[in-house]
């Protein structure tokens, strides 16, 4: 399978809105939501089938066996995350514990053990198009590893050769880096604001470190024409394909709020996203990524 990853340097750019439209326009046989901290692609993907669910076990968490604890306080003194609580005995706050194991290493009585703990839930939809996603549990760590499992689950369930769309996380953290692994191209959805321009540059630098081919589009482009122009000039100077602009449109807000994509709207945003989609497909074909 060929993977098109959709990213943004910051939250709120419209990344998932664009991803949902691309899935609809492509009639994708498979897709994934790798924004495991706040997955919401399912809300506009029209999935009303029940997913297969299984617990994901990431890093273990510390656990104090009260019968063995001698109350020395070594664990509390050495914990860098203030996860050890001391009230009527010592215990571990699982939401603060990062699973580093230092407390177990310094415990003289062997009272601290590392126990596997569910860090999230993997979800796989298979009725019709394959849809792989996951939810990171509150306080859960290793989000990058969970993203890797989402992509493995997708590859295992979908054996076709078609183009799959992956909705990534905003920013440049571990889940984004895990999302970039193995993709054929990343489309950066930028917004025309000072922070949007700065964060776009950061995600471009991150993706380039991994050698990922890139394209950029601007959502809500007409809300700040000057910065939209700066983004175009930046792409031209850096040799990055500019896939087009999507104007701000109240129809997009209504569509998303009703759980629909903007793919077929006869409005400025609908026409804009279809033009961006066609440009991205053209880029993929010109680079022999798809036929």
C-alpha positions as CSV (number, residue, x, y, z in Angstrom):
1,X,0.0,0.0,0.0
2,X,1.0,3.6,-0.5
3,X,0.6,6.0,2.4
4,X,-0.4,9.7,2.2
5,X,0.1,11.3,5.6
6,X,-1.7,14.5,6.4
7,X,0.0,16.7,9.1
8,X,-0.1,20.2,10.6
9,X,2.4,22.1,12.6
10,X,-0.3,23.1,15.1
11,X,-3.8,22.1,16.2
12,X,-6.9,23.8,14.6
13,X,-5.6,24.2,11.1
14,X,-8.2,21.9,9.6
15,X,-6.0,18.8,9.1
16,X,-8.7,16.3,9.9
17,X,-11.3,18.2,7.8
18,X,-8.9,17.9,4.8
19,X,-8.2,14.2,5.6
20,X,-11.9,13.4,5.8
21,X,-12.4,15.1,2.4
22,X,-9.5,13.2,0.8
23,X,-10.8,9.9,2.1
24,X,-14.2,10.6,0.5
25,X,-12.8,11.9,-2.8
26,X,-10.4,9.0,-3.1
27,X,-13.0,6.4,-2.0
28,X,-10.2,5.1,0.0
29,X,-10.2,1.4,0.7
30,X,-8.2,2.0,3.9
31,X,-7.3,4.9,6.2
32,X,-6.1,5.6,9.7
33,X,-6.3,8.1,12.5
34,X,-2.9,8.4,14.2
35,X,-3.8,11.3,16.4
36,X,-4.1,8.9,19.3
37,X,-4.2,11.7,22.0
38,X,-7.5,13.1,20.5
39,X,-8.8,10.9,17.7
40,X,-11.8,12.4,15.9
41,X,-11.6,11.2,12.3
42,X,-14.3,8.7,13.0
43,X,-16.7,11.6,13.6
44,X,-16.7,12.6,9.9
45,X,-15.8,9.3,8.3
46,X,-19.4,8.0,8.7
47,X,-18.4,4.9,10.6
48,X,-21.4,3.4,12.4
49,X,-20.1,-0.2,12.5
50,X,-18.6,-1.6,15.7
51,X,-14.9,-1.8,15.8
52,X,-12.7,-4.7,17.0
53,X,-11.1,-3.4,20.2
54,X,-8.1,-4.6,22.2
55,X,-6.0,-3.1,25.0
56,X,-2.6,-1.7,24.2
57,X,0.1,-2.3,26.8
58,X,2.9,0.3,26.6
59,X,5.4,1.1,29.4
60,X,4.9,-0.7,32.7
61,X,4.0,1.2,35.8
62,X,5.5,0.9,39.3
63,X,3.5,-0.9,42.1
64,X,4.4,-1.0,45.8
65,X,3.8,-4.3,47.6
66,X,2.8,-3.0,51.0
67,X,3.8,-6.1,53.0
68,X,7.4,-5.7,51.8
69,X,7.7,-1.9,52.2
70,X,10.0,-0.9,55.0
71,X,9.1,2.8,54.7
72,X,12.7,4.0,54.0
73,X,11.5,6.7,51.6
74,X,14.2,6.0,48.9
75,X,11.5,5.8,46.2
76,X,9.9,9.1,47.1
77,X,13.3,10.8,47.2
78,X,14.5,9.5,43.9
79,X,11.3,9.8,41.8
80,X,11.7,12.6,39.3
81,X,8.0,12.7,38.5
82,X,6.6,13.0,42.1
83,X,4.6,9.8,41.5
84,X,5.3,8.3,44.9
85,X,2.7,9.3,47.5
86,X,3.1,9.0,51.3
87,X,-0.1,9.0,53.2
88,X,-0.9,6.1,55.4
89,X,1.9,4.2,53.7
90,X,3.6,4.6,50.4
91,X,1.8,4.1,47.1
92,X,2.2,5.0,43.4
93,X,0.1,7.5,41.5
94,X,-0.4,5.7,38.1
95,X,-1.2,9.0,36.3
96,X,2.2,10.5,37.4
97,X,4.3,7.4,37.0
98,X,6.4,7.3,33.8
99,X,7.5,3.7,34.2
100,X,11.2,4.5,34.4
101,X,11.9,1.9,37.1
102,X,14.2,4.0,39.3
103,X,12.1,3.4,42.3
104,X,12.3,-0.3,41.9
105,X,16.1,-0.1,41.4
106,X,16.7,1.8,44.7
107,X,14.2,-0.1,46.9
108,X,16.3,-2.1,49.4
109,X,13.5,-4.6,50.2
110,X,12.3,-5.4,46.7
111,X,8.9,-4.0,47.5
112,X,8.5,-2.2,44.2
113,X,7.6,-4.2,41.0
114,X,6.9,-3.0,37.5
115,X,3.5,-4.2,36.3
116,X,2.2,-4.1,32.7
117,X,-0.6,-1.5,32.5
118,X,-3.0,-0.8,29.6
119,X,-1.9,2.5,28.1
120,X,-4.6,2.7,25.4
121,X,-7.1,0.9,23.2
122,X,-6.6,-0.1,19.6
123,X,-9.6,0.0,17.4
124,X,-10.1,-1.6,14.0
125,X,-13.1,-1.2,11.7
126,X,-13.4,-3.7,8.9
127,X,-16.9,-3.5,7.5
128,X,-16.3,-1.8,4.2
129,X,-13.1,0.3,4.2
130,X,-10.5,-0.6,6.7
131,X,-10.1,2.0,9.4
132,X,-7.4,1.7,12.1
133,X,-7.2,4.0,15.1
134,X,-6.6,4.1,18.8
135,X,-7.3,6.0,22.0
136,X,-4.5,6.8,24.4
137,X,-5.7,6.5,28.0
138,X,-5.5,9.6,30.2
139,X,-2.0,9.8,31.7
140,X,-0.8,7.1,29.3
141,X,2.7,7.4,27.8
142,X,4.4,6.1,24.7
143,X,2.0,7.7,22.3
144,X,4.6,7.1,19.5
145,X,4.5,3.4,20.1
146,X,0.8,3.4,20.0
147,X,0.8,5.1,16.6
148,X,3.2,2.5,15.4
149,X,0.7,-0.2,16.5
150,X,-2.1,1.7,14.6
151,X,-0.1,1.6,11.4
152,X,0.9,-2.1,11.9
153,X,-2.8,-2.9,12.5
154,X,-3.7,-1.1,9.2
155,X,-1.0,-2.9,7.2
156,X,-2.1,-6.3,8.6
157,X,-5.8,-5.7,7.9
158,X,-5.4,-4.1,4.4
159,X,-3.5,-6.1,1.8
160,X,-4.4,-4.0,-1.2
161,X,-2.1,-1.8,-3.2
162,X,-4.2,1.4,-3.1
163,X,-3.4,4.7,-1.6
164,X,-4.3,5.0,2.1
165,X,-4.9,8.2,3.9
166,X,-3.4,8.7,7.4
167,X,-4.5,11.6,9.6
168,X,-1.5,12.4,11.8
169,X,-1.1,14.4,15.0
170,X,-0.4,18.1,15.1
171,X,3.0,19.3,16.2
172,X,6.4,17.6,15.9
173,X,6.3,15.1,18.8
174,X,6.7,11.3,19.1
175,X,3.3,10.5,17.4
176,X,4.2,12.6,14.4
177,X,7.6,11.0,14.1
178,X,6.0,7.5,14.3
179,X,3.4,8.6,11.7
180,X,6.1,9.6,9.2
181,X,7.7,6.2,9.2
182,X,7.2,4.5,5.8
183,X,5.0,7.1,4.2
184,X,5.4,8.0,0.5
185,X,4.4,11.7,1.0
186,X,3.2,14.1,3.7
187,X,0.7,16.9,3.0
188,X,1.1,19.8,5.5
189,X,-2.1,21.7,6.2
190,X,-1.1,25.2,7.2
191,X,-3.1,28.2,8.5
192,X,-2.3,31.8,7.6
193,X,-1.3,33.1,11.0
194,X,2.0,34.0,12.7
195,X,2.0,30.8,14.8
196,X,0.7,28.8,11.8
197,X,3.7,29.9,9.6
198,X,6.2,29.2,12.4
199,X,4.8,25.8,13.2
200,X,4.6,24.9,9.5
201,X,8.3,25.5,9.2
202,X,9.0,23.3,12.2
203,X,7.0,20.3,10.8
204,X,8.6,20.7,7.4
205,X,12.1,20.6,9.1
206,X,11.0,17.5,11.0
207,X,9.7,15.7,7.9
208,X,12.7,16.6,5.9
209,X,15.0,15.0,8.5
210,X,13.3,11.7,7.7
211,X,13.5,12.4,3.9
212,X,9.8,12.5,3.4
213,X,8.5,14.1,0.2
214,X,6.3,17.1,1.0
215,X,3.5,19.3,-0.3
216,X,1.7,22.2,1.5
217,X,-1.8,23.6,1.3
218,X,-3.3,26.5,3.2
219,X,-6.7,26.3,4.9
220,X,-8.7,29.4,5.6
221,X,-6.3,31.1,3.2
222,X,-8.3,34.2,2.7
223,X,-8.3,35.1,6.4
224,X,-4.8,36.5,6.1
225,X,-3.8,37.0,2.4
226,X,-0.4,38.4,3.4
227,X,0.7,35.3,5.4
228,X,-0.7,33.0,2.8
229,X,1.5,34.7,0.3
230,X,4.5,34.3,2.6
231,X,3.7,30.5,2.8
232,X,3.7,30.3,-1.0
233,X,7.0,32.2,-1.2
234,X,8.5,29.9,1.5
235,X,7.5,26.8,-0.4
236,X,8.9,28.2,-3.7
237,X,12.2,29.1,-2.0
238,X,12.5,25.7,-0.4
239,X,11.4,23.7,-3.4
240,X,8.3,22.4,-1.8
241,X,5.2,21.7,-3.9
242,X,2.3,24.1,-3.2
243,X,-0.9,22.1,-3.5
244,X,-3.3,25.1,-3.3
245,X,-5.5,27.2,-1.0
246,X,-8.9,26.5,0.7
247,X,-10.9,29.6,1.6
248,X,-12.7,30.1,4.9
249,X,-16.3,29.0,4.5
250,X,-19.1,28.9,7.1
251,X,-20.4,25.8,5.1
252,X,-17.4,23.9,6.3
253,X,-18.3,24.6,9.9
254,X,-21.9,23.4,9.4
255,X,-20.7,20.3,7.6
256,X,-18.2,19.3,10.3
257,X,-20.7,20.0,13.1
258,X,-23.2,17.6,11.3
259,X,-20.5,14.9,11.0
260,X,-20.0,15.2,7.3
261,X,-17.0,15.9,5.0
262,X,-16.6,19.0,2.9
263,X,-15.6,16.9,-0.1
264,X,-18.7,17.5,-2.2
265,X,-19.9,20.9,-1.0
266,X,-20.8,23.3,-3.8
267,X,-19.2,26.2,-1.9
268,X,-15.7,27.8,-1.8
269,X,-14.3,25.3,0.7
270,X,-15.6,22.3,-1.3
271,X,-14.2,23.6,-4.5
272,X,-10.9,24.5,-2.8
273,X,-10.4,21.1,-1.2
274,X,-11.2,19.3,-4.5
275,X,-8.6,21.4,-6.3
276,X,-6.0,20.6,-3.6
277,X,-6.9,16.9,-3.9
278,X,-6.4,16.9,-7.6
279,X,-3.0,18.7,-7.3
280,X,-1.9,16.1,-4.7
281,X,-2.9,13.2,-6.9
282,X,-1.0,14.9,-9.8
283,X,2.1,15.2,-7.6
284,X,1.9,11.6,-6.5
285,X,1.6,10.5,-10.2
286,X,4.4,12.7,-11.4
287,X,6.7,11.1,-8.7
288,X,5.6,7.6,-9.7
289,X,4.1,7.0,-6.3
290,X,0.8,6.1,-7.7
291,X,-0.3,5.3,-11.3
